[in-house]
Amino acid sequence: MARRQIPEDVVEKVLQAPEQIIEERGGRKSYQSLVDMEGKTYLVRAIVEEWVEPAVVVTVYRTSNVGKYWRAE
C-alpha cells in the first residue's frame, strides 16, 4: 500500500464494501471499487485469498484502466 501510495482507509473501504467481487485464477478473488484519488478516478483492486482463515490480502493496486477489469452486470 505504501509503495503504491494507496491510503489504508481506502483499502479498508474496498475490503469492507467492494462495488464488485470478481473470481480470479487460482481461486483468488478481486475486491474492487472506483475511488477518487488525487483528483482522478481509479479502480482500486485488492486480490484476496478467502480460503485461508483469516483471509489474506495478497496485493493491492490502483489502475486508471478501468475498462480492463470492470465487469458490466
C-alpha positions as CSV (number, residue, x, y, z in Angstrom):
1,M,0.0,0.0,0.0
2,A,2.7,2.5,1.0
3,R,4.8,1.8,-2.1
4,R,1.8,2.3,-4.4
5,Q,0.6,5.3,-2.4
6,I,-2.8,3.8,-1.5
7,P,-4.1,5.1,1.9
8,E,-5.0,2.4,4.4
9,D,-8.5,3.8,4.8
10,V,-9.2,3.4,1.1
11,V,-8.1,-0.3,1.2
12,E,-10.3,-0.8,4.3
13,K,-13.3,0.7,2.4
14,V,-12.7,-1.6,-0.6
15,L,-12.4,-4.7,1.6
16,Q,-15.5,-3.8,3.7
17,A,-17.8,-2.8,0.9
18,P,-16.5,-3.6,-2.5
19,E,-18.5,-2.5,-5.5
20,Q,-17.6,-5.8,-7.3
21,I,-16.1,-9.1,-6.3
22,I,-14.5,-10.9,-9.3
23,E,-13.3,-14.5,-9.4
24,E,-9.6,-14.7,-10.4
25,R,-7.3,-17.5,-11.3
26,G,-6.2,-19.9,-8.5
27,G,-9.4,-19.4,-6.5
28,R,-8.5,-15.9,-5.5
29,K,-11.0,-13.0,-5.6
30,S,-10.6,-9.4,-6.6
31,Y,-12.4,-6.9,-4.4
32,Q,-12.7,-3.7,-6.4
33,S,-14.2,-0.3,-6.2
34,L,-14.0,3.0,-8.1
35,V,-12.2,5.6,-5.9
36,D,-11.4,9.3,-6.3
37,M,-7.8,9.9,-5.5
38,E,-5.6,12.9,-6.4
39,G,-8.5,14.4,-8.4
40,K,-8.8,11.4,-10.6
41,T,-10.9,8.2,-10.6
42,Y,-9.1,4.9,-10.1
43,L,-10.1,1.4,-9.8
44,V,-8.6,0.0,-6.6
45,R,-8.2,-3.8,-6.6
46,A,-7.4,-6.0,-3.6
47,I,-6.5,-9.5,-4.5
48,V,-7.7,-11.8,-1.7
49,E,-7.3,-15.4,-0.7
50,E,-10.5,-16.2,1.1
51,W,-10.0,-20.0,1.6
52,V,-7.5,-19.4,4.5
53,E,-8.6,-18.3,7.9
54,P,-8.3,-15.3,8.3
55,A,-8.5,-14.2,4.7
56,V,-5.2,-12.8,3.3
57,V,-4.8,-9.8,1.0
58,V,-2.1,-10.8,-1.5
59,T,-1.7,-7.4,-3.1
60,V,-3.5,-4.1,-3.6
61,Y,-3.1,-1.7,-6.6
62,R,-4.8,1.0,-8.4
63,T,-5.3,1.5,-12.1
64,S,-6.8,4.1,-14.4
65,N,-7.5,1.3,-16.9
66,V,-11.0,0.7,-15.5
67,G,-12.4,-1.0,-18.7
68,K,-9.8,-3.8,-18.5
69,Y,-11.1,-5.1,-15.1
70,W,-14.6,-3.7,-14.5
71,R,-17.4,-6.2,-15.2
72,A,-20.7,-4.8,-16.5
73,E,-23.5,-6.5,-14.7
